[in-house]
Amino acid sequence: MATEAAPDAPSEESEEEVGPALDASDTPKDAVAVNVSCATPTLLTASAPRAHARLDLAGTAFAGCNGGTGGALFYATDVPPGQELTARALPTGGAPPWQPILVAFEACADTVCLARGRTVSAAGQLQWINNGATTRRLILAVSADGPVAGAELDLSVGVTDLLSSCERPRLVGDGDTLVNQVISNASLAAAATCFQDREPALYYQLSLRPQQDLQLKATRNGEIAADVHIGLRTKCSDACTPISGEVLDVNASTNTRTVLIEVTKATAPFDLQVTSPPPRAEIEVIPTSPLTTTEAGGQATFDIVLSSQPTARVNVSLASSRPSEGIVSPSLVSFDPASWNQRQIVTMTGVDDHVSDGSQTYELVTAPATSEDPIYAELDAEDIPVVNLDDEPGLVVEGAEDVVTSEDGAVASFTVRLEAPPSADVTVPLATSNAREGAVGASALVFTPANWNVPQTVTAAGVDDDLIDGVQPFEIVLGPLRSADARYDGLKPDAIPAHNRDDDFPALEDTVLSGARSCGVTGTVNAFPVAIDSWGRLSIVALCDGQLWLFSSADGGQTFASPVAIPNTTALTGDFVVAAGRGGTLDVAFQHGANLLVLARTPDAGVTWYERTIWTAQLDLVHVSAVRNTVAIAADDPLGSGGRSTFLYSSDGGRSFGAAQTADGVVAGMGLEPDGHAAWLIDYRRNIWRSRDGGPFDLIEPIYDGQDGCCYVFGHERAYALHTGTVISFGYADPTHGLDIAGPQLVPIAAAIDDADVVTIYGLTSVGRVTPDGSVTTPSQGGLRPMTAGAVALSRQATALATISRNAVTVSISKWP
């Protein structure tokens, strides 16, 4: 049997010598612990109220202040006047079964104990109230109720302010854990509590800055203590609502708010955990005009504002990355605690370089902020790209950032106009660099001195072949220009890159992608993270072996690249979702750590990743959608009264997001129109909401009734809600007139929509199709086993189905006749 105690956990020292701090993990079991002597107790302070000591006791029970002797460990703790000490010891190991004994006294020579522990639910518990006028230091002796070998226990001490009242609350802050709080000996409330009863209550207080949130948890032995009731108010005379066990709150105002916390009803000691992290700190740069300037002095404007109130002035210096293309005014913006939410206007003005160089890109550069507020100090906002339009002879091409055609009929278009007025007609020849992949709709465009600045549309179409060749690049060639105006004649603009998607995909049986990895996904069956970008690159993201992995294919699922581990995804706390917009990009939104929503983007199939935290509140049921360079995110906000959705919108590929918008309902489905300017949201009450360019949502009355759908899919001109045997759709042009279709008689599990707005529905036992006019194709055989699944359209004839079954990620290709 061991005769000495294991060393204790680290503790803080006071100015009075009470013995050194010890670390149980660094000292052998048979080492002599310093605090086996009453003269050298280990100090437990208010700043570290929970010891979680690991002890090895031996010998007979200690009864020091009663004249006895025996093995024990000794601790010291300070108890302020009017506060109650509660010490608890829980045995966690040792044999035979034993109980801890706690004894409290003020001096080693004392012959009378101030308090003795008692057995409560297999734990030693001691309580003592300091009724004096000064702080008193107590010594605690911890021993066993008999001889025991290998004894280990957890020890915790806490003090409860029995003098706290609504008018005199105890101050708390972020990260505080108030251990062993006891209500039974607290004073009666001066007035009715949140329960409208005059009963014992404890009061605490803290301040919340604007946009700062608060989480309170009352726990006992690590579990939520349901008998503890917590109410919040701003002052004693305010009404409050009692809540059991856990409280969530956020200061949505623009001013600092005092929160008064009232705790009642607890039938046993409890721990109160306070979490109130600093509010989300972000310098938001919000475009308020098109991101273009002109060499004729045209301007682009931005608003700059802080996301939360700082504690000191915040200064942000501004500059242009290319002063020869554009200049910025002012060069410095400043915010203080009173003006933090007042938007300041920044103007970029184009500069004429007298060179025919076409449109040039430069940036509004924001320097790292300077501030005495540590949250904002050195915070660096995203730099914003701006285009300076040339006023020398040349062409202005718009909408050609991602020109994609397909072999099965999808066309693409962009517009062309002249940079400056000509003195004669200007002809712009049009051609394709590869006639086997793409064609243009006209051989030339003609601009006159009268219509030179009126955009003309160029249409490109894909050319079909019988090859399984994936996406193929080609170029649309503009020029050389022909004109009697010598400034324009002979100019050769840059060719426009384009891509033609394949439509030749053979059927493919289930192919396992995950190898030996053990995989599973969060979310529901209609939220499986699978996406396809405008070039047809297929991306599947799954949680495997504790982190997210990307499986991607550039040829429609025929072959897959080696799986890529997505960085910083080992601490997921909630859902993750994916979307793919312009060719070559993938966006992954995931919840990371405490209340962080992170957007990670890869432009090259996972070789490089760019991350930004876009939200710091608690969200759930996250949805993401991407079109071209627009990214939209919607999520359920559990802090909303009765449920609401938070909506975030970026028009620059996630580099910056505008102000968050809300819809008064829990999000069930969300999508973007093909140009990215309008977002649609359907909530679980089957309301339809629309937001344009990230602005406020407009509510559109429900167009259908019935059960919640499995899947919501958003196409080019229509959106669909899929139910068992029923499909409801509405057109973006007139969403108030829906189409109610008697759909395939199957239980939908996953769905894919192609560029012609035809929906393929996968069920448990069969597959069916629905067209925009409401026609339904007889379901085919070959449905799904019950599993988690998601689907995307590879072409108008083929769909890719990704599944998780038995911890394996598989993909299959269905070829529709």
Buried (B, 14 or more C-beta within 10 A) or exposed (E): EBEBBBBBBBBEEEEEEBBBBBEBEEBEEEBEBBBBBBEBBBBBBBEBBBBEBBBBBBBBBBBBBEEEEBBBBBBBBBBBBBBBBBBBBBBEEBEEEBBBBBBBBBEBEBEEBBBBBEEEEEBBBBBBBBEEEEEBBBBBBBBBBBBBBBBBBBBBBBBBBBEBBBEEBBEBEEEBBBBBBBBEEBBEBEEEBBBEEEBBBBBBBBEBBBBBBBBBBBBBEEEEBEBBBBBBBEEBEEEBEBBBBBBBBBBEEBEBBEBBBBBBBBEBBBBBBBBBBBBBBBBBBBBEEEBBBBBEEBBBBBBBBBBBBBBBBBBBBBBBBBEEBBBBEEEEBBBBBEBBBEBBEBBBBBBBBEEBEBBBEBBBBBBBBBBEBEBBBEBEBBBBEBBBBBBBBBBBBEBBEBBBBBBBBBBBEBBBBBBBBBEBBBBBBBBBBBEEBBBBEEEEBEBEEEEBEEBBEBBBBBBBBEEEEBBBBBBBBBBBBBBEBEBBBEBEBEBBBBBBBBBBBEEBEEEEBBEEBEBEBBBEBBBBBBBBBBBBBBBBBBBBEEBBBBBBBBBBBBEBBEBBEBBBBEEBEBBBBBBBBBBBBBBBBBBBEEBBBBBBBBBEBBEEBEBBEBBBBBBEBBBBBBBBBBBBBBBBBBBBEEBBBBBBBBBBBBBBBBBBBBBBBBBBBBBBBBEBBBBBBBBBEBBBBBBEEBBEBEEBEEBBEEEEBBBBBBBBBBBBBBBBBBBBBBBBEEBEEBBBBEBBBBBBBBBBBBBBBBBBBBBEEBBBBBBBEEEBBEBBEEBBEEBBBBBBBBBBBBBBBBBBBEEBBBBBBBBBE
